[in-house]
Amino acid sequence: MAPLLLLQFLFLIVLPCQISADQTAKAYIVRVDSSAKPSVFPTHYHWYTAQFTEPTTILHVYDTVFHGFSAVLTPSQAASVIQHPSVLAAFEDSRRVMHTTRSPQFLGLRNQHGLWSESDYGSDVIIGVFDTGIWPERRSFSDLNLGPVPKRWRGTCETGVKFSINNCNRKIIGARFFSKGHEAGASGFGGINETIEFKSPRDADGHGTHTASTAAGRHAFRASMGGYAPGIAKGVAPKARLAIYKVCWKNAGCFDSDILAAFDAAANDGVDIISISIGGSDGISSPYYLDPIAIGAYGAVSRGIFVSSSAGNEGPSGLSVTNLAPWLTTVGAGTIDRNFPAEVILGDGRKLSGVSLYAGEPLKGKMYPLIYPGKSGGLSASLCMENSLDPNSVRGKIVICDRGSSARTAKGLVVKKAGGVGMILANGVSNGEGLVGDAHLIPACAVGSSEGDEIKAYLASNSTASATINFQGTEIGVKPAPVVASFSGRGPNGLNPEILKPDLIAPGVNILAAWTEAVGPTGLDSDTRKTEFNILSGTSMACPHVSGAAALLKSAHPDWSPAAIRSAMMTTASLIDNSLNPMVDESSKKPATPYDYGAGHLNLDLAMDPGLVYDLTDNDYVSFLCAIEYGPKTIQVITRSQVSCPMRKPLPENLNYPSITAMFPTRLTGVSSKTFFRMVTNVGEADAVYHVRVEPPKGVKVSVKPGKLVFSETMKRLGYYVSITVDSRNLVLDDSGAVFGSISWVDGKHVVRSPIVVTQTDPL
């Protein structure tokens, strides 16, 4: 933490070191103290273009969730801008990536019952989706029988290539696109490639259409993808309205300056929920003051907008969770009770199970010779990378390809081009047994690492080894489910381990939702198939489930803050699967922990009536930023307004979060204790009485005072203290470096549960 102390004395600047040597113009985001604008300038734009840069260099002006502008500057111009006394920070624009049916039933939603009917399916709530745009003609976006657009909506329907004003309706009530950061050419992505993209809100990629319909798709009968997952497709909040903010572009990612502009627009337009399945690609998180998703989300949350974000797909390794700001709701991925089984049948009769969404001509039981290019070839051959396979050795065979480095479906295409008849896609140790289905262009089956090793061993010991692949369609009622997806980003929180992240998990594996007409289900250029729906996996798919859930909760409880909505989801989340056992981790098959699933799996039936909530205000978040030793100028980069930190430094772990993390020093000897304060707000019956129930982590003592909370009409908020005591002689941390327990407040009807994490760490 010590380096952050410097920020109390320095303006922030993140610029290339060799300013004089490299005069290449780049896009920068500049944070300005808006109150310093001289009155002679009629607008901030006039001020910026008179004193900071030329009008032609400006990309976006921000005035809602952030004050400042983005512009294309040479490093020397940027260095000059940062000298201005009104500039608080400047940082280089950077690129983010997308964190790439039956799930509503799996969350406990039923027609004419509970949250769906009580919230009128989210009818008047507006969800802003930040993604790759939308394919508006899909049945999922019909406005049939929807009421008028909510009067508070102030947004617009931007037109552009193949997107007219008629593409908006009472369902898609607004659509915008943000491309200036992308077109400024940061990281070599200059301009929009109009042979594969639409310069409009229309979706050329598919990801945005999929996430939008997951959150709020209408009921679409006879839905399937090539016969897989047949049934009725629907979003979590089928009557919620959609506002589309296209910030990501096919094959080019999403630029920070455009994302920030979308936050600014969405907050002005009047959205209630923002769904953002975007983040870092490497599991590494920037500090909040350099992270436009964190900055934009703070501005949105401070206006009462709930922001749902994806936890990233860099699991199962620890410290891989992204989108860590405590005002964001961070969503990991679990499986649902539906699978797409396929099996590899070896020449000796052994059957090994895997998954596939291949919908073409089957192999019909015919045996083909097996080959593993990785046995004699290099790494690229084992991974079936482009141009790595020798057609003479692959032709007419089923090829074993290792997972990693390239898209799973792209490997099948490489095999097909080289003359292979099929592919077995084998997980490595890092993916373990975690499988996702893909709509392969060639008969292909994904298998776990142990099955992959078994197939390779069979081939190594048998010169005439052969195999076939049998595709078994759709299986429902699969147990156990949910299981934490192996790819889902895991804790602990790499920026502030005092705050447990992810917050919770939601369905994110093999999710059926609407798809673009612009590309086939694999997204590969050579995939000419067209499909109304596609099946995808990723925390990108989990995030819009929580966005839709938040829309339902907001509709039923219009006065709840974003923190109250998150708290309701977290304290009612489920820890057991459909076989009534504790949830397991897909990659290890061991019991999962709060580092994997946060507070648990979204359980919407219970979230509707949580009993108590842990609420948070802007002041609480400012106290937290003071606690992690951000100085007032640094905090102003995030909050827009000037703040002063209290003389007595608060503790970050005392943020009123629905989870508790107690960190003790690694070189702990003897007995040590920490005390935490939490405040709960009663949102249930007025005269409720709650008693505490403690499940202490192994080898840890937990005491709660008072042990009883008595609410009344006049007493709606009550506080309590939690003391956590460890003895170094009894404390044995598990494989993840922590031990876990919980405290629950119980009144006979509600169980308001908070996870407890106890860990040891050396202060930075």
BELTA-V114954 format. One record per residue. RES is the residue in one letter. SS is DSSP state (2 for helix, 1 for strand, 0 for the rest). PSI is psi in degrees with one decimal (NA if undefined). D_LAST is the distance of its C-alpha to the last C-alpha in Angstrom with 2 decimals. Layout:
res->(RES/RES)
ss->(SS/SS)
psi->(PSI/PSI)
d_last->(D_LAST/D_LAST)
This chain:
res->(M/A/P/L/L/L/L/Q/F/L/F/L/I/V/L/P/C/Q/I/S/A/D/Q/T/A/K/A/Y/I/V/R/V/D/S/S/A/K/P/S/V/F/P/T/H/Y/H/W/Y/T/A/Q/F/T/E/P/T/T/I/L/H/V/Y/D/T/V/F/H/G/F/S/A/V/L/T/P/S/Q/A/A/S/V/I/Q/H/P/S/V/L/A/A/F/E/D/S/R/R/V/M/H/T/T/R/S/P/Q/F/L/G/L/R/N/Q/H/G/L/W/S/E/S/D/Y/G/S/D/V/I/I/G/V/F/D/T/G/I/W/P/E/R/R/S/F/S/D/L/N/L/G/P/V/P/K/R/W/R/G/T/C/E/T/G/V/K/F/S/I/N/N/C/N/R/K/I/I/G/A/R/F/F/S/K/G/H/E/A/G/A/S/G/F/G/G/I/N/E/T/I/E/F/K/S/P/R/D/A/D/G/H/G/T/H/T/A/S/T/A/A/G/R/H/A/F/R/A/S/M/G/G/Y/A/P/G/I/A/K/G/V/A/P/K/A/R/L/A/I/Y/K/V/C/W/K/N/A/G/C/F/D/S/D/I/L/A/A/F/D/A/A/A/N/D/G/V/D/I/I/S/I/S/I/G/G/S/D/G/I/S/S/P/Y/Y/L/D/P/I/A/I/G/A/Y/G/A/V/S/R/G/I/F/V/S/S/S/A/G/N/E/G/P/S/G/L/S/V/T/N/L/A/P/W/L/T/T/V/G/A/G/T/I/D/R/N/F/P/A/E/V/I/L/G/D/G/R/K/L/S/G/V/S/L/Y/A/G/E/P/L/K/G/K/M/Y/P/L/I/Y/P/G/K/S/G/G/L/S/A/S/L/C/M/E/N/S/L/D/P/N/S/V/R/G/K/I/V/I/C/D/R/G/S/S/A/R/T/A/K/G/L/V/V/K/K/A/G/G/V/G/M/I/L/A/N/G/V/S/N/G/E/G/L/V/G/D/A/H/L/I/P/A/C/A/V/G/S/S/E/G/D/E/I/K/A/Y/L/A/S/N/S/T/A/S/A/T/I/N/F/Q/G/T/E/I/G/V/K/P/A/P/V/V/A/S/F/S/G/R/G/P/N/G/L/N/P/E/I/L/K/P/D/L/I/A/P/G/V/N/I/L/A/A/W/T/E/A/V/G/P/T/G/L/D/S/D/T/R/K/T/E/F/N/I/L/S/G/T/S/M/A/C/P/H/V/S/G/A/A/A/L/L/K/S/A/H/P/D/W/S/P/A/A/I/R/S/A/M/M/T/T/A/S/L/I/D/N/S/L/N/P/M/V/D/E/S/S/K/K/P/A/T/P/Y/D/Y/G/A/G/H/L/N/L/D/L/A/M/D/P/G/L/V/Y/D/L/T/D/N/D/Y/V/S/F/L/C/A/I/E/Y/G/P/K/T/I/Q/V/I/T/R/S/Q/V/S/C/P/M/R/K/P/L/P/E/N/L/N/Y/P/S/I/T/A/M/F/P/T/R/L/T/G/V/S/S/K/T/F/F/R/M/V/T/N/V/G/E/A/D/A/V/Y/H/V/R/V/E/P/P/K/G/V/K/V/S/V/K/P/G/K/L/V/F/S/E/T/M/K/R/L/G/Y/Y/V/S/I/T/V/D/S/R/N/L/V/L/D/D/S/G/A/V/F/G/S/I/S/W/V/D/G/K/H/V/V/R/S/P/I/V/V/T/Q/T/D/P/L)
ss->(0/2/2/2/2/2/2/2/0/0/0/1/1/1/0/0/0/0/0/0/0/0/0/0/0/1/1/1/1/1/1/1/0/2/2/2/0/0/0/0/0/0/0/2/2/2/2/2/2/2/2/0/0/0/2/2/2/1/1/1/1/1/0/0/0/0/0/1/1/1/1/1/1/0/2/2/2/2/2/2/2/2/2/0/0/0/1/1/1/1/1/1/0/0/1/1/1/1/0/0/0/0/2/2/2/2/0/0/0/1/0/0/1/2/2/2/2/2/0/2/2/2/0/0/0/1/1/1/1/1/1/0/0/1/0/0/0/0/2/2/2/0/0/0/0/0/0/0/0/0/0/0/0/0/0/0/1/0/0/1/0/0/1/0/2/2/2/0/0/0/0/1/1/1/1/1/1/0/0/2/2/2/2/0/0/2/2/2/0/0/0/0/0/0/0/0/0/0/0/0/0/1/0/0/0/0/2/2/2/2/2/2/2/2/2/2/0/0/0/1/1/1/1/1/1/0/0/1/1/1/1/1/1/0/0/0/0/0/0/0/1/1/1/1/1/1/0/1/1/0/0/0/1/1/1/2/2/2/2/2/2/2/2/2/2/2/2/2/2/0/0/0/1/1/1/1/0/1/1/0/0/0/0/0/0/0/0/2/2/2/0/2/2/2/2/2/2/2/2/2/2/0/0/0/0/1/1/1/1/1/0/0/0/0/0/0/0/0/0/0/0/0/0/0/0/0/0/0/1/1/1/1/1/1/0/0/0/1/1/0/1/1/1/1/1/1/0/0/0/0/1/1/1/1/1/0/0/0/0/0/0/0/0/0/0/0/0/1/1/1/1/0/0/0/0/0/0/0/2/2/2/2/0/0/0/0/0/0/0/0/2/2/2/2/0/0/0/1/1/1/1/1/0/0/0/0/0/2/2/2/2/2/2/2/2/2/2/0/0/0/0/1/1/1/1/1/0/0/0/0/0/0/0/0/0/0/0/0/0/0/0/0/1/1/1/1/1/0/2/2/2/2/2/2/2/2/2/2/2/2/0/0/0/0/0/1/1/1/1/1/1/0/0/0/1/1/0/0/0/0/0/0/0/1/0/0/0/0/0/0/0/0/0/0/0/0/0/0/0/0/0/0/0/1/1/1/1/0/0/0/1/1/1/1/0/0/0/0/0/0/0/0/0/0/0/0/0/0/0/0/0/0/1/1/1/1/0/0/2/2/2/2/2/2/2/2/2/2/2/2/2/2/2/2/2/2/0/0/0/0/0/2/2/2/2/2/2/2/2/2/2/0/0/1/0/1/0/0/0/0/0/1/0/1/1/0/0/0/0/0/1/0/0/2/2/2/2/0/0/0/1/0/0/2/2/2/2/0/0/0/0/1/1/0/0/0/0/2/2/2/2/2/2/2/2/2/2/0/0/0/0/2/2/2/2/2/2/2/2/0/0/0/0/0/0/0/0/0/0/0/0/2/2/2/0/0/0/0/0/1/1/1/1/1/0/0/0/0/0/0/1/1/1/1/1/1/1/1/1/1/1/1/0/0/0/0/0/0/1/1/1/1/1/1/1/0/0/0/0/1/1/1/1/1/1/0/0/1/1/1/0/0/0/0/0/0/1/1/1/1/1/1/1/1/1/1/1/0/0/0/0/0/0/0/0/0/0/1/1/1/1/1/1/1/1/1/0/0/0/0/1/1/1/1/1/1/1/1/1/1/0/0/0/0)
psi->(-25.3/-42.2/-26.1/-22.5/-31.8/-29.3/-15.1/-18.9/-16.8/145.0/149.1/137.9/131.0/90.0/159.4/144.9/-44.1/74.4/-40.7/-31.5/-38.1/106.3/24.7/128.5/138.4/163.9/132.6/150.6/125.5/124.1/121.3/143.7/101.5/-24.1/-11.4/0.4/123.7/142.5/-16.3/-23.3/126.8/-33.2/166.1/-35.2/-44.2/-41.3/-48.9/-42.2/-17.1/-36.9/-17.0/-43.3/168.2/148.9/-34.2/-18.9/-14.3/132.5/-58.6/146.1/130.5/133.7/9.1/-68.7/-7.4/143.9/122.5/-153.8/164.7/146.5/157.2/116.3/150.3/158.8/-35.2/-36.7/-41.6/-41.6/-35.9/-43.0/-42.1/-20.0/-18.1/131.8/-19.3/-7.2/123.7/-32.8/155.7/135.3/151.4/139.7/138.8/170.8/140.0/171.1/161.3/138.4/81.2/NA/-169.4/-10.5/-34.6/-41.6/-38.7/-25.9/-0.6/14.8/131.4/146.4/146.2/29.0/138.4/-139.6/-36.9/-50.4/-36.2/-24.1/6.6/45.4/24.2/25.5/-45.6/8.3/140.3/119.8/120.4/122.6/117.3/110.3/-144.2/14.1/-158.5/151.0/95.9/-18.8/-10.1/146.2/-29.7/-19.4/22.0/144.6/19.5/128.8/16.1/145.0/-177.7/159.5/134.4/136.7/-27.0/-7.5/127.1/8.6/-169.9/165.0/99.8/135.2/164.6/-156.7/119.9/32.9/111.2/173.5/-27.4/-10.9/-13.4/153.0/-158.6/-7.0/-58.9/91.6/-11.5/154.3/131.6/160.9/146.2/112.9/-2.6/-38.6/-43.9/-44.8/-18.0/-11.4/18.7/141.6/25.6/7.6/65.8/137.8/166.1/127.8/96.0/-0.3/-24.6/-7.0/160.9/125.6/73.0/179.4/-1.2/141.8/113.1/-8.1/-40.4/-30.6/-44.6/-40.0/-41.3/-47.8/-39.3/-42.6/-25.2/-42.6/-43.0/23.3/143.5/164.8/126.3/113.4/158.2/47.5/143.9/172.9/103.0/32.4/-13.9/148.3/49.5/150.4/-154.2/121.2/137.2/151.5/176.1/-36.5/79.9/-22.5/-0.4/153.7/151.4/133.3/119.6/128.1/100.7/108.6/-10.1/145.0/142.9/128.2/9.7/-2.7/-156.0/128.3/142.0/-41.7/-35.5/-39.3/-44.3/-38.6/-35.8/-40.9/-44.0/-47.7/-45.5/-40.3/-38.1/-33.2/-26.6/27.7/157.3/-31.3/141.3/129.9/117.2/98.4/56.2/148.6/-165.7/154.9/-10.1/12.7/8.0/130.9/137.1/154.6/155.2/-35.4/-7.8/10.9/101.0/-26.2/-43.1/-42.9/-49.0/-40.3/-36.4/-46.6/-37.2/-48.4/-36.7/-15.5/9.5/12.2/127.5/131.5/119.4/132.0/157.9/148.3/-5.8/161.4/30.8/9.6/172.3/10.7/151.2/164.9/22.6/-4.7/140.0/178.7/68.9/-8.3/137.5/-11.4/-9.7/149.2/118.4/122.9/122.1/-179.7/139.1/168.5/166.9/178.3/38.7/140.3/166.0/76.0/145.5/157.8/145.1/123.5/118.0/161.4/-25.8/8.2/-11.1/143.1/126.1/130.3/145.5/-159.8/154.6/150.9/25.7/128.6/13.4/-157.6/123.8/170.5/-11.8/37.3/-1.6/133.9/137.9/150.6/147.8/147.4/141.8/99.0/-24.0/-14.5/-44.2/-26.1/-177.6/-170.2/-41.2/-32.7/-39.5/-30.5/0.3/48.8/164.4/132.1/20.8/-11.6/140.3/112.1/-32.6/-31.9/-19.5/-27.6/130.3/10.6/162.9/125.8/132.7/121.2/137.7/144.7/145.1/155.7/-30.9/165.1/141.6/-42.5/-27.7/-31.8/-41.8/-36.8/-39.5/-43.6/-43.8/-44.8/-32.3/0.3/6.7/153.0/-15.4/171.2/138.7/117.4/111.1/128.4/149.3/-178.4/-36.4/-31.9/-13.6/-129.5/11.0/122.2/145.1/145.3/146.9/146.9/70.3/152.8/-1.7/150.7/114.9/149.0/130.6/136.0/156.5/171.2/-35.9/-39.7/-40.3/-43.5/-37.5/-41.7/-42.5/-39.4/-40.2/-44.4/-40.8/-28.8/6.1/108.0/-18.3/30.5/138.8/167.2/165.4/168.4/132.9/124.8/127.9/11.5/-142.6/132.5/129.7/165.6/21.8/137.0/146.5/153.0/143.3/154.7/141.3/122.1/139.1/-30.7/-13.5/133.1/135.1/155.8/-179.9/167.8/119.5/-16.4/-50.9/87.7/-10.4/-20.5/118.6/126.5/146.9/167.5/-39.4/174.2/160.9/169.4/127.7/12.5/127.5/54.9/124.1/126.3/173.1/157.5/156.5/158.7/-8.0/-27.0/163.2/176.4/-22.2/-16.9/-1.5/144.6/-35.0/-1.1/101.1/1.2/148.5/137.4/138.2/-30.5/155.8/159.1/117.2/161.3/149.3/163.1/-17.1/-32.5/-28.9/-40.9/-48.6/-20.0/-41.4/-33.3/-45.8/-40.6/-41.5/-35.4/-42.2/-43.9/-38.7/-38.4/-40.6/-28.5/74.7/-22.4/-3.2/139.4/165.1/-39.0/-36.9/-40.3/-46.1/-44.6/-43.0/-40.2/-41.6/-46.3/-12.1/3.7/152.8/143.4/-6.3/156.1/-175.0/-1.4/12.8/28.3/161.1/142.5/144.5/164.5/123.4/-35.5/-33.2/-14.3/10.7/164.4/135.7/163.9/171.3/-20.8/-25.1/-44.0/3.5/-123.2/-10.8/-164.3/133.7/127.4/92.3/-31.3/-42.4/-32.3/-26.7/-34.7/76.4/-13.5/-65.8/149.9/153.0/107.6/158.9/145.4/173.0/-41.7/-36.3/-42.7/-37.7/-42.8/-39.8/-43.8/-35.6/-40.1/-32.0/17.2/30.6/137.5/168.0/-39.3/-39.9/-43.4/-36.1/-27.9/-36.4/-43.9/-12.3/-30.5/154.4/140.5/159.8/136.1/147.7/154.5/-42.5/115.2/125.9/168.5/132.2/-32.3/-8.3/5.3/136.2/63.8/152.5/16.4/160.2/128.0/120.3/118.7/125.3/152.5/149.1/-41.1/42.5/132.1/138.2/-150.9/136.7/148.8/148.7/144.0/136.2/147.9/136.5/152.0/129.0/146.8/129.7/120.3/13.3/-146.8/142.2/-44.4/49.6/148.1/122.6/140.4/149.5/144.0/122.7/130.4/93.8/146.4/155.3/126.7/13.5/142.6/133.4/125.1/144.8/129.4/131.9/165.8/-2.0/135.7/121.6/113.3/158.2/-178.7/-37.4/-15.5/88.8/-18.1/132.1/147.5/162.7/160.2/140.5/122.0/127.4/121.2/129.6/149.6/120.0/-23.5/-21.6/-11.4/115.1/107.9/150.9/-171.1/-29.6/-0.2/22.4/169.1/153.9/145.0/-156.5/159.9/142.1/140.4/127.2/132.9/14.5/-24.8/-43.0/147.1/111.3/97.6/136.6/128.1/148.5/131.1/128.7/125.4/167.6/137.2/151.7/130.7/142.7/NA)
d_last->(5.51/7.35/9.39/10.78/12.47/14.66/16.08/17.87/19.96/20.31/22.14/20.39/21.88/21.27/24.30/25.42/24.81/28.46/30.11/33.43/33.89/33.44/35.59/35.49/35.48/32.74/32.05/29.54/28.56/28.86/27.71/30.23/30.62/33.83/35.11/35.58/38.40/41.53/44.45/46.64/44.99/46.32/43.26/39.68/40.96/43.49/40.86/38.49/41.40/42.87/39.85/37.15/38.82/42.10/43.16/43.50/39.81/38.57/37.52/36.57/36.55/34.23/35.32/34.35/30.81/29.68/31.45/31.99/33.33/32.77/34.84/35.55/34.75/34.72/31.57/33.64/34.70/31.14/30.11/33.09/32.23/28.74/30.45/32.35/31.32/31.56/29.04/25.57/24.12/25.44/24.11/25.97/27.64/26.41/27.85/27.02/28.86/30.64/29.33/32.45/45.64/44.73/41.28/42.59/44.75/41.88/39.92/42.91/44.65/48.45/51.21/52.89/50.44/47.27/44.68/46.61/49.76/48.12/46.12/49.06/46.83/44.58/47.56/46.52/42.79/41.62/38.90/37.51/36.61/34.48/35.49/38.24/41.11/43.89/47.24/49.17/52.36/50.83/52.38/48.96/49.11/52.64/53.22/56.25/56.82/53.76/54.42/54.11/50.84/48.97/50.18/46.73/45.95/45.75/44.73/46.84/48.08/47.51/50.03/49.76/50.72/52.37/50.99/53.47/53.53/55.24/52.15/50.65/52.26/51.66/48.93/47.18/47.47/45.49/44.20/42.45/40.99/38.37/38.68/38.27/34.70/35.81/38.99/37.27/36.51/32.73/31.73/35.42/36.46/39.13/41.80/42.78/44.70/47.60/49.11/46.39/45.07/46.61/45.77/45.85/44.20/45.96/43.74/44.23/41.36/41.87/38.30/38.88/42.23/40.73/37.85/40.23/42.83/40.32/39.29/42.79/45.48/49.00/50.89/52.25/54.82/55.49/52.04/50.83/49.45/52.19/53.36/49.94/48.57/51.89/52.21/51.37/48.26/46.66/43.42/41.60/43.06/46.35/47.68/44.57/44.99/43.04/41.82/40.86/38.38/38.53/35.36/35.16/37.77/39.18/37.49/35.39/32.62/31.65/30.52/28.06/30.69/33.22/30.94/30.20/33.97/34.68/32.42/34.32/37.65/36.98/35.98/39.21/41.30/40.76/38.92/37.69/35.31/33.33/32.80/30.46/30.13/28.12/24.58/22.62/24.39/21.64/19.40/16.77/16.16/16.04/14.37/17.13/18.58/19.33/20.64/24.33/24.61/22.06/23.79/27.27/26.63/25.44/28.74/30.66/29.22/29.83/33.44/33.67/33.31/31.63/29.43/29.17/27.02/26.67/23.70/24.42/26.24/23.68/23.93/24.32/21.07/17.98/15.42/18.52/19.22/19.52/20.61/17.78/18.71/19.73/23.14/23.95/25.57/24.12/26.74/26.71/30.00/32.41/35.88/39.15/42.29/43.90/43.86/45.80/46.71/48.13/48.97/49.37/52.60/52.85/56.18/56.24/56.09/52.45/50.84/47.12/45.69/43.60/43.62/45.28/46.56/49.16/52.27/54.65/57.44/56.49/57.13/59.69/58.99/59.94/58.21/56.74/55.52/51.75/49.69/46.05/45.51/42.26/44.32/45.87/44.25/40.81/37.67/39.03/42.18/40.38/38.54/41.91/40.63/43.13/45.98/44.63/47.47/50.90/53.57/55.99/53.86/52.44/55.65/56.95/54.04/51.16/47.97/44.76/41.74/38.08/35.72/33.08/32.85/35.79/37.11/38.71/42.02/42.04/42.26/45.40/46.87/46.34/48.14/50.90/51.47/51.79/54.46/52.53/53.90/50.75/47.08/44.96/41.30/39.21/35.59/33.26/31.03/28.14/30.46/32.05/34.93/33.81/36.76/37.69/41.21/42.25/45.60/46.33/49.14/50.26/50.76/47.22/45.29/41.55/40.82/37.81/36.49/38.66/41.77/40.98/40.80/44.08/45.84/44.71/45.88/49.22/49.66/48.83/51.50/54.15/55.66/57.42/54.47/54.99/53.52/54.01/51.91/53.13/51.81/52.05/51.37/49.54/48.72/47.78/46.95/44.46/42.65/39.89/38.40/35.93/33.72/30.16/30.71/29.09/27.96/26.32/22.62/20.53/17.48/14.87/13.81/11.45/10.56/10.67/11.33/13.00/15.82/17.80/19.03/21.72/23.75/26.86/29.00/32.49/35.16/34.03/36.10/39.62/40.10/43.52/43.64/45.59/45.44/46.50/49.91/48.52/47.16/47.78/45.57/43.58/42.90/44.24/46.68/49.39/49.20/52.22/52.29/52.13/50.75/50.46/47.53/44.78/42.50/38.82/35.56/31.97/29.52/31.60/34.40/32.43/31.18/34.78/35.76/33.33/34.59/38.12/37.22/35.73/39.02/41.03/39.01/39.23/42.96/43.49/41.25/41.41/39.77/36.51/33.32/31.00/28.63/31.71/32.78/29.43/29.42/33.00/32.11/29.05/30.66/33.83/32.35/33.96/32.46/35.68/37.58/41.31/42.16/40.74/37.98/34.18/32.85/31.96/29.71/32.04/30.26/30.17/32.96/30.87/30.23/27.64/24.70/23.04/20.42/23.63/25.69/23.68/26.31/29.07/31.86/33.50/36.63/38.55/41.40/39.22/36.97/40.16/40.39/37.00/38.23/35.04/32.29/28.85/29.30/26.96/27.89/26.57/25.66/23.45/21.50/21.33/19.99/17.24/16.39/16.54/14.25/11.38/12.18/14.57/17.44/21.07/21.99/19.18/20.17/23.78/23.19/22.66/25.05/27.83/28.55/27.36/25.20/24.20/21.30/22.38/22.09/20.47/17.17/17.61/15.33/14.39/15.79/19.04/19.90/23.36/22.61/24.99/22.37/20.08/16.75/15.87/12.53/12.95/11.08/12.08/14.07/16.03/19.60/22.43/22.49/19.81/20.43/18.98/21.35/21.31/23.97/25.74/28.91/31.49/34.45/37.70/39.18/41.76/44.86/44.89/45.67/43.16/41.92/38.77/37.79/34.41/34.08/31.05/30.12/27.39/25.05/26.37/25.84/24.38/26.36/26.41/28.63/29.54/31.43/33.94/35.06/37.56/37.42/40.82/41.22/44.32/45.74/44.25/40.99/39.07/35.45/34.11/30.78/29.55/26.84/25.15/24.07/22.14/22.55/21.42/22.88/21.07/24.60/25.35/22.15/22.54/20.26/22.13/21.78/19.21/16.85/17.98/21.22/23.00/25.62/27.00/28.77/31.92/34.27/37.83/41.11/43.53/43.20/39.53/36.48/33.35/30.56/26.77/24.55/22.17/19.14/17.73/14.81/12.53/8.86/6.32/3.82/0.00)
